[in-house]
Amino acid sequence: MGKKIKDKFKAIFGRFVASKKAIVITVVTGLAVIGVITKFAVLAVNARNKNTEIASEEITEVIETEVSTEEPRLETVETETESTTEEVTTQETTTETAPVLATSNYIQITNKTGSPSLDYDTTGPVFLSSDEVSVVVGSDFNLDQLVSYGDYYDACPNLSYSGYVDTNTLGSYSIVAKLTDASGNETTKNMTINVVSSKPSETDNRTRINYSDFMATYAADNVHFGIDVSRWQGTIDFNAVKAAGAEFVIIRIGGWDGSELYRDSCYDYNIKVAKEAGLKVGVYFHSNDNTVSGMTTHSQQLLSMLDGVELDFPVAFDWESWSRFQKYNMSFQTLNQLFYTFHDTLAAGGYSTMLYSSKYYLENFWDNVYNYPVWLANYVTHTSYVGSYSIWQVNNIGRIDGVGGDVDLDIYYGSFN
C-alpha cells in the first residue's frame, strides 16, 4: 500500500515537473521570439530613419542644385541718350535650360503702342536710311533722330539698339539697330556711328546740264521736253523757256506742310504766263499729310484752288517726306490710301491724277494697284525702272533760258492730242 502511494506520488510529481519545464520552455521560447521580433523591428525602424535621412539629403541636394543661381550681374551699357547712362540688368542661371534671347541687351529707344497684331503680317519693318551716320562730339545720342524707318501695317514700329556709343570721344562705333512691329516681326541693321568734331559742309560739284544738250540726248519720236517749277525758281520768263525748246511746264500749285494748307506764291503768275506763252501746263500738289481724313479735306480744298482751270496733264500727287518717316506715325498702307483718297476726291471734281515719286520708293512702297499714271523721278542717264511711267524727271540741275538757276528737266512720253 505504502509503495503504491509512493509510486503514484512520483508519477504525479514527474508530470508536474514536466509540465513546469514545458511552461518554462514555452515562456523562454516566446521571450526569445519576442526579442528577435523586437530586434528586427528596431533594425527596421533604424533603417527606415536612415533611409529617410539619406533621401532627405539627396532631395535637398537636388533642390539646391536646381535653384542655385549666381547673384544678378549688372551689365552696364552706356549711351548718351538724353545725357544719361543706362544700366541694363541681366541675370544668368547655372541650370541647363533652353536658351533665352538676350533682349535686355537692346536699349529701347521708342516704345509706341496702338497698332494691332495681325496674323497675316509676316513682313518686318524697313530701315529707309543709311547704315552709317555721324554725330558731333559732345552732342546727345538719339538713334531715332538719325534714322528713318517704317512698316507696311504698323504705324509705330519700335526702335532699339545694342552696342556702345560715347559721343564725348571721337571715333567710330558699331551698333546693331532693331525694329519690331506690333505683329512681332523684327528687322536688324548693322550700323556705324561716327563721332566727329564737326560735320563737313556740303559742296555741290555737279556739272549743270544745258537744255539743248538734254534734248539732243533724248530726242526720239513721241518724246516731249519740259520743266517743272515752283516759287524756288523765282520769276520765270516763259517765252524764253519756250524759245529754248521746252513744250510743257508742270507748276506747283501748293500743298500741305503739316500745319497749314498753302498756295505757292508764284502759282498764279506761273499758270497764267505759261499758258500765254503757248506751253502745255500741269500742276502738282506737295503733301505732308498722314491721315486719310486730312487728305480728304485738303483734296477738297485743292479743288477750290484749281477753280476749274484747264490742264494738259493729270494733277500730280507729290509725297516725298521720307526723311524720318516714323515722325508721321503712319504705315505704308496708310500712305497708299492717301494717294487713293487724293485720286477719288479729284476725280469727283473732274480731274485725273498721277503719282510722283522716285524709282526706289515706287518699287518698294507705292502699290498703285490701279495703274494710275506715274511721274518717275530718277536722276540717271538711263533709267532701269521697269514699271509704267508717263513722265520722267531726269535731273534737277538743268539750265534753260528764262530761269535764273537750277531747274528740273522732264520728258513726257505720249501725245498732247
TAHU-V697821 format. One record per residue. NEAR is the number of other C-alpha atoms within 10 Angstrom. Layout:
BEGIN
NEAR
NEAR
END
This chain:
BEGIN
6
7
8
9
10
11
12
12
12
12
12
12
12
12
12
12
12
12
12
12
12
12
12
12
12
12
12
12
12
12
12
12
12
12
12
12
12
12
12
12
12
12
12
12
12
12
12
12
12
12
12
12
12
12
12
12
12
12
12
12
11
12
11
11
12
13
11
12
13
10
9
11
11
11
14
14
17
16
21
18
17
10
13
11
12
14
13
15
13
14
13
10
13
11
11
7
7
6
6
6
7
9
12
13
17
17
21
14
16
14
10
14
13
10
16
12
14
13
8
7
15
12
15
22
26
19
20
16
15
12
15
15
15
15
19
17
19
16
15
17
22
15
17
16
11
16
20
18
21
27
25
20
23
27
24
26
32
23
24
20
21
19
16
16
22
20
24
14
13
15
14
17
16
15
17
16
22
23
24
20
29
23
19
16
16
18
15
17
15
13
17
17
22
20
24
18
14
10
11
7
6
6
6
6
6
7
8
14
17
14
22
13
11
18
19
9
10
14
13
10
8
11
14
21
21
24
21
20
23
21
16
12
15
14
14
20
16
22
17
15
23
20
13
14
16
25
18
25
27
26
25
25
26
22
23
20
12
12
8
9
14
13
16
18
15
20
18
12
11
26
22
11
16
22
15
12
15
13
21
19
22
21
24
24
22
20
22
16
22
18
15
18
12
15
22
20
13
21
24
16
13
22
18
11
13
15
10
11
10
10
17
15
20
19
25
26
24
19
19
14
12
15
14
17
20
21
16
17
15
22
22
19
16
18
19
18
19
24
24
22
18
25
23
17
22
20
13
11
16
10
19
18
23
24
24
25
21
17
18
12
14
18
13
9
14
17
16
16
8
7
12
17
18
23
24
24
24
19
16
10
10
9
13
9
15
8
11
12
19
15
22
21
22
20
19
18
16
21
19
23
19
17
18
13
14
17
22
18
27
27
25
19
16
12
8
10
4
END
